[in-house]
Amino acid sequence: MIKNPTTPSDTITITLDGQPITAKKGEILLDVARRNGAFIPTLCHLDGLTPYGACRLCTVKVKHGSWSKFVTSCNYPIWDGLEVETATDEVNQNRKLVIEALLSRAPKAPVLQNLAKTYGVTTTRFPNLDPAEKCILCGLCVRVCDDVVGAHAIGFVGRGQDRRVGIHINDAACIGCGACSYVCPTDAIDMESVTVGHFRDRWGEDRPCRYSLMGLLPGSVCHNNYECWRCETDQTIMDLCQPVHPVFVARGIDNAGVRSVIRKMSVMIPPDHEDCDDGSTDEATAGQQSPPSDT
């Protein structure tokens, strides 16, 4: 007989920083710890993406009897009787070492400088190979492009110290949604400077709006020369979708209610929406209709 996942038999007790708490068997440790007030920093974790454990900042110590182990909390399922330490001297020393390693790769990244200040890291014992580097290889951009956008337009290339993210490995697959730039914790991807020229060359005069390519405003055409920062529609949708990127809404991962509002917007905004520029009409899309609202 299949058990109901909400039955009491699935409720377990773990010890978090000396305090007994109850949770569901198999829940991810990071989620349980944060829900109960523990501070565990992360740079490669994002709700809606499969846990990756790349940055190692979320490492904590788990124990049971005489057994103990350091684990990444973002992908560790809890079990009954587990003891967890998230902020002991030993855990914090390990976290400081991780911060040093990340700083050696991207020394000017504000998020790392802030973490270093929080944990009292003033120097790093590791050599810096490129003072201008910002990428810490957290993989968020690659995973959001693969798992959420579904474009598979970027990925890791190289090995060892030569490993890096290859932007637009597959140029034809990129839809210019900007999700990679949005989720990057160190601002390593300047989406607008990288893609504007590419998209102008790729589409010529037939320029689909990025929200059309995401599926939020079907049939819409860009009249702003892919300068999204000048587009009122772009800013409105970004504001509506906060605190997530619109592509999460488009894929049904977050804010289904917002998706309904945007679909209603597509009725009010003609397919060739012109909220900044020339007032021209694209004949190929003028007769298209938006899908019905999913309210």
Secondary structure, DSSP 4 states (H G I P E B T S, - for coil): -PPPTTSGGGEEEEEETTEEEEEETT-BHHHHHHHTT-----SS--TTS-----S-TTEEEEEETTEEEEEEGGG-B--TT-EEESSSHHHHHHHHHHHHHHHHH-TT-HHHHHHHHHHT----SSPPS-TT-------HHHHIIIIII-----EEES-GGG-EEETTTTGGG-----HHHHH-TT----HHHHHHHHHHHHHTT--B-HHHHHTSSTT-B--STT-GGG-HHHHHHHHHHTTS-HHHHHTTSS-HHHHHHHHHHHHHS-TT--SSS-----TTTTT--PPPP--
